[in-house]
């Protein structure tokens, strides 16, 4: 790792693999280092302080491994930790390093998917309560109405391989009903959680045909490409060997097995003790 300067991709666990997949498809030439904090996931219902602390520790570790640029692929971490890290921590750690999230690039473009200006968002409770999407979308599309629904049962359904089961139908219908009750004119639904693309077919099954589903992976990948084009000083530092190293703070065998849900290529992850993360300065 020592002579590589990979792009760091952080997620609370597996979900960021859906973002990583699209980023690597568009930008295969770069080296990548992925960290999934599975031992402390899910982050979705955790407090602001906890998500901030865990995310900061993970970002510091990615920096220590040579990353100059880290993407928080996790919506919850982007909602609860990114601003503090950018404003309070980066100036102290190294003002030449960068941490980017997934909420801003998604918010910059999501309004263009809607014809009626009525957007729906499915996300974790943490992301919904942070109101980050309401704030960010409001900056770019001030006339757009945004209805948010927290879907706390989606992540456990997916991680327990129940996303195609009849049991999942109940919760998918329930969350869609909540969305349409808030705003029956919704014509665009953003899946604002890394895991939810896995449920896309099931959501489609119960969602009215006129509502378009939008996934984040391609949006984040395109935005990263544009960022690297605009910031050549950063682009030049990142090494381009096409490699992918994956670390999980939980069991690598379990991670590799479950990753099949999120990525089509098989992976071989390594273990990183999360206690080591919290012991960093
Ligand atoms: N990665 C998280 C997100 O995108 C979902 C999983 C979790 O709750 O940790 O919000």
Boltz pocket constraint, residues with backbone or C-beta under 6 A from the ligand:
constraints:
  - pocket:
      binder: B
      contacts: [[A, 11], [A, 12], [A, 13], [A, 15], [A, 16], [A, 41], [A, 42], [A, 43], [A, 44], [A, 45], [A, 73], [A, 74], [A, 75], [A, 76], [A, 77], [A, 124], [A, 127], [A, 155], [A, 192], [A, 193], [A, 194], [A, 195]]
      max_distance: 6.0
